[in-house]
Amino acid sequence: QVQLVESGGGLVQPGGSLRLSCAASGTIFSIYTMGWYRQPPGKQRELVATITSGGITNYADSVVGRFTISRDNAKNTVYLQMNSLKVEDTAVYYCKQTVYWGQGTQVTVSS
């Protein structure tokens, strides 16, 4: 059974930073593309960033230059470093592997 557990969310002021983690278990982590998605209040879930097994990354236009996705295959963990956070980054952030989703972690950007 694949399990994905996100952590690292919280309340931060505009311009601040957070680092999200997603720990995977029950899977051969290193061979799969991992993704971060988010669902802002009242809106649909949207792609934030992906990273392939080979380390190729892709980002939503809204986060380019501010967010960085990375992975540590030895720890079965994918990260999302979020800098220069904006109010509009407020959302529940989820990680995804194939058809599996984590439970999400809340990120709130507010002064």
C-alpha positions in Angstrom: 0.0 0.0 0.0 1.5 3.3 -1.1 1.4 6.0 1.5 2.4 9.7 1.0 2.7 11.9 4.0 3.1 15.6 3.7 4.5 18.0 6.3 6.0 21.4 6.7 2.9 23.6 6.1 2.0 26.5 8.3 1.3 30.2 8.5 3.8 32.6 7.0 3.9 36.3 6.1 4.1 37.4 2.5 7.7 37.2 1.3 8.5 34.4 3.6 9.6 30.8 3.0 8.5 27.3 3.8 9.8 23.9 2.9 7.3 21.1 2.4 8.2 17.4 2.6 6.5 14.4 1.3 7.6 11.0 2.7 6.6 7.9 0.6 6.4 4.3 1.7 5.2 1.1 0.2 6.6 2.1 -3.2 9.8 1.9 -5.3 10.1 5.6 -4.9 13.1 6.2 -7.1 11.5 5.1 -10.4 8.4 7.4 -10.3 7.7 11.0 -11.2 6.6 12.9 -8.1 4.4 15.9 -8.2 3.2 18.7 -5.9 -0.3 20.1 -6.4 -2.3 22.7 -4.5 -6.0 23.5 -4.0 -6.7 27.1 -3.1 -9.9 27.9 -1.1 -12.9 27.5 -3.4 -10.8 26.6 -6.4 -9.8 23.4 -8.2 -6.7 21.5 -7.5 -3.8 22.6 -9.7 -0.3 21.4 -10.6 2.6 23.2 -8.9 5.7 21.2 -9.9 6.9 17.8 -10.9 10.2 16.0 -10.9 11.0 12.9 -12.9 13.0 9.9 -11.7 15.9 11.4 -13.5 15.5 14.8 -11.8 13.9 16.7 -14.7 11.6 19.4 -13.2 8.6 21.3 -14.4 6.8 24.2 -12.8 3.6 26.1 -13.1 4.1 29.6 -14.5 2.9 31.1 -11.3 5.7 29.6 -9.2 8.7 29.7 -11.6 11.7 31.4 -9.9 10.1 31.1 -6.5 9.6 27.4 -5.8 12.0 24.5 -6.2 11.1 20.8 -6.2 13.7 18.3 -5.3 13.9 14.6 -4.2 16.1 12.4 -2.1 15.7 8.9 -3.3 17.7 7.5 -0.3 15.0 9.0 2.0 12.0 8.3 -0.2 11.1 12.0 0.1 10.2 14.8 -2.2 10.5 18.4 -1.2 9.1 21.8 -2.2 11.1 24.8 -1.2 8.8 27.8 -1.4 10.3 31.3 -1.3 8.9 34.8 -1.8 5.5 33.5 -0.8 2.4 35.5 -1.9 -1.1 35.6 -0.4 -2.3 33.8 -3.6 -0.1 30.8 -2.7 -2.5 30.0 0.2 -3.8 26.5 -0.4 -3.7 22.9 0.7 -0.6 21.3 -0.8 -0.6 17.7 -1.9 2.0 15.4 -3.2 1.2 12.8 -5.8 2.7 9.6 -7.2 0.9 8.0 -10.1 -2.7 7.6 -8.8 -1.8 8.1 -5.1 -2.3 11.3 -3.1 -1.2 12.4 0.3 -3.6 13.9 2.8 -2.3 17.4 2.2 -0.7 20.2 4.3 -2.2 23.7 4.7 -0.1 26.6 3.7 -1.5 30.0 4.7 0.3 33.2 3.5 -1.1 36.2 5.4 0.1 39.3 7.2 
